[in-house]
């Protein structure tokens, strides 16, 4: 088999903006089917992926998965685990959007189900391929920072009135709230860089009257390696802090702004369209050095397409999966500890 036919389950923001365009950009993958109950999104899928098969329910797809080689679960968080299990039971390898599951126990069950079925299972942790994160990884690896002592990471926005979607106004028990939404990225990045944690501290707040789950959060991690990670997520930050502030024994690194790939995808740009992808203009490069002696260092280009290139390699070439689902379980355990730590005594 030289190419794979992919079914995207869910065609909201995750399915239509992130997954489908990146799948279509990978030469060895094709968007062959889309699951959506929305007539408008069904028409959008047909327009964006000519020849795609559109069905209204996941049950319909998994009842007849013939011709499908991979299922991508891009639905609301509360449905991730159940739909991934359905896909595995139908004999399909699976990509699950983050968060992998609502609990670490659910995640462990999914891994066991995939192993029993002999099918690939991986998690869409696209922020591992952000420009700033790839740049920081390079600076750590080449010793530019010395020994990292403190890692500060933020995903903040100013949205004083909620847009009303399930991520903001849904219940925390259904996977809503900023801790699971953005914290899934920030915790994954911290664990990926600095390893397991021994201590977790957390502050959670619902600042806007219309939201039920958290919209403002801070998590502090003490890693077994000795690094301390401070992670901020907020929808109500009227002034935004640096995306990264990393302090080492030899120098520090500070970077502002977000990786450009999400905005590019939302604007309809696609990898491979003939223009540079994921590049950051020099005036937005981060600063490396010590107080009074800093310089801008070139940013690595962001590379979201690498995730689905990795999926194709795993299925067709026997390569390792791009994201080990056990990493996602480790992140879920930290998120569960964070939520528990934030509860009033």
Secondary structure, DSSP 8 states (H G I E B T S, - for coil): ---EEEEEE--SIIIIIIIHHHHHHSTTEEEEEEE-S-HHHHHHHHHHSTT-EEES-HHHHHHT-TT--EEEE-S-GGGHHHHHHHHHHTT-EEEEESSS-SSHHHHHHHHHHHHHHT--EEEE-GGGG-HHHHHHHHHHHTTTT-SEEEEEEEEE-B-SS----HHHHS-GGGT-SHHHHTHHHHHHHHHHHH--EEEEEEEEE--STT-SS-SEEEEEEEETTS-EEEEEEESB-SS---SEEEEESS-EEEE-S--SHHHHHHTT--TTSSS--S---GGG--EEEETTEEEE-------THHHHHHHHHHHHH----SSBHHHHHHHHHHHHHHHHHHS--
